[in-house]
Amino acid sequence: MAKAGFFTLTIPKEKGGNFIDSLSYVLALKAIAKAEAGISVTMAVCNMVAESIYLYGTPEQQKSYFPKIANGNCVPLSFALTEEFAGSDAKSIQMCAHLEGEDYSISGEKWFITNGDLAKLLVVVAKTDPAKGAKGMTAFLVEGELPV
């Protein structure tokens, strides 16, 4: 799938992706799902994470991760939002991240994370300023091989 460019369909070509319009993306996803639903979910999550990095990541993160996603070396990817009492209601998450020196320490639990146990890169959503509610949340890029 990486050789065919299916993991970076939402990323512009000038950034190293294989961008196609939304309709073509949905049709490609549908064709993969018809053959194997689980693989289509992985494809969708990879594109969602790649697009998140494209839209909100730093130039350094884009330069580092896009080639790895495109060639499959960073796959599978994961988007970690769901929690036991939050579901897909992002503003209700309880996971917190606290700045410790120059790094953040993230504590809490996520549930039902596609490829979570296998992911080499995750987007993890946590509260950094609980007093601000939904505006006090941050999405972190977490490499899956880090110790927990």
C-alpha positions, -999 to 999 in steps of 0.1 A, spaced: 0 0 0 29 24 7 44 17 -27 11 26 -43 10 59 -22 -22 51 -3 -9 64 31 -4 100 19 -34 107 -3 -43 138 17 -8 153 15 2 176 -13 28 163 -38 52 192 -30 53 179 6 60 143 -5 25 131 -6 2 117 -33 -26 141 -30 -59 134 -47 -92 152 -45 -118 142 -18 -140 122 -42 -111 101 -55 -99 95 -19 -133 83 -8 -135 60 -39 -101 46 -32 -110 40 4 -143 23 -6 -125 0 -31 -100 -11 -4 -129 -15 21 -147 -38 -3 -117 -61 -4 -107 -58 33 -124 -35 58 -96 -36 84 -70 -25 59 -92 4 48 -94 16 84 -56 16 87 -54 35 54 -79 61 66 -61 65 100 -27 69 83 -41 96 60 -58 113 90 -26 114 110 -6 125 80 -31 153 73 -30 164 109 8 167 107 4 186 74 -22 210 88 -8 215 123 27 201 125 59 220 123 80 220 92 105 198 110 78 173 119 66 173 83 101 167 69 108 140 94 75 120 92 62 124 57 89 103 41 85 76 68 47 75 63 50 75 25 74 46 24 56 26 51 84 27 77 62 46 101 30 26 96 7 18 113 -3 51 127 -29 59 153 -52 87 165 -58 84 203 -88 103 214 -114 79 229 -115 74 266 -138 52 288 -161 81 298 -155 104 269 -160 83 238 -157 106 208 -167 136 230 -133 153 229 -141 180 254 -148 153 281 -114 136 279 -95 133 312 -60 125 299 -37 153 310 -3 165 298 20 186 321 51 204 311 82 191 328 112 211 318 112 211 280 91 179 276 55 170 284 45 141 306 12 126 296 -9 106 320 -42 88 316 -58 60 295 -72 58 260 -96 32 248 -105 16 214 -75 30 195 -72 16 160 -37 1 157 -29 15 192 -8 -16 202 11 -16 169 14 20 161 47 35 154 34 70 156 3 83 174 -16 116 176 -26 117 213 -51 143 225 -47 155 261 -57 184 283 -29 209 289 -51 235 305 -82 219 320 -96 253 330 -101 263 294 -122 232 286 -121 222 249 -97 251 241 -72 237 267 -64 206 247 -33 197 227 -26 170 202 8 154 207 29 133 183 40 103 203 63 77 189 49 43 196 82 27 206 87 50 236 85 34 270 52 37 289 
